[in-house]
């Protein structure tokens, strides 16, 4: 597929990554929708979303013509997607270690005179 009317115009054949991303993100949405009520802690759903979105973008960048990075073989978008994926994983680990991830105190204190 070529995009001669695109910005910038592309006359070489490229993959329709927009279509691939739309289909994959539909799958990500389905997964997140399925887990929306079953995840036990605040922030777990968004953290899972970061992980899935980071993975999606990392792998889709292998078939895109994109900006190279300082690491040979990886694009700038792949480095950013790895950072997003890492942030999601770190947050999941943090949530699992701490049953109260927001640090809120819900204990009821009785006042004794």
Beta strands, then each sheet from edge to edge (+ up, - down):
end
